[in-house]
Amino acid sequence: MKIRNMAIFGAIGVAALALIGAGAAATFNTQTTSTQTINAGTLSVVLSSPDAPGCTLVSDGCTSLTLNSVGADGSTFDTTPSLVTITNNGTVPAYYDTMSVSDTNNNSTFQSEVGMCDYSYGGDGTGHFVGTDYNGLLSGIEASSPNNVSGTGDEYVVQPGQTDSYTVDFYAGAITDACGTSTLPALTQPAEGGSLTVSLTYAYTG
């Protein structure tokens, strides 16, 4: 009886192996997936100044501002500089790209004899440049505009939530201002009665 049982078990085992061989066409498969969301930031730079009605606060959201008029001035003068603050309200760094200066005037002699001092006061202690950006004849910087001011250092960028600031004043004759002592002569007679409206524009990339 023991031998007979073993023979039966052996027959069952052979049959089972035959069935496994018949199903060998089955295929294993698997997969993995990774997902990532990419969001574009915003580039938003605003200006504010205590001397610009309607744009005294960052919350005013001004991308351009008009400073209070100055004068009448004599043949030797220096306008009072107004502090302009640049604030990055966006979510990406704002890199300085170019600076442009232009004007409208009623007297070409006056326009050609006026000097301009553009002085940077930096901001937030992040390495921003502090010092003279330009000092000389207004006509000189206008002739070279737009001026490329781009770069990779801290002095060329305003980070999100940070600020930079500058002042601009206009002068003629022997005066001393933030940029130093002027070597320009006083205005000549043909400049009398002249009027200038000057615009300073910074362009940014982000």
Secondary structure, DSSP 8 states (H G I E B T S, - for coil): -HHHHHHHHHHHHHHHHHHHHHTTT-------------------EEEE-TTSTT-SSGGG-BSS----------SSEE---EEEEEEE-SSS-EEEEEEEEEEEES-HHHHHH-EEEEEEE--TTSS--EEEEEEEEHHHHHHH-SEE---SSGGGEE-TT-EEEEEEEEEESS-EETTEE-------GGGTT--EEEEEEEEEE-
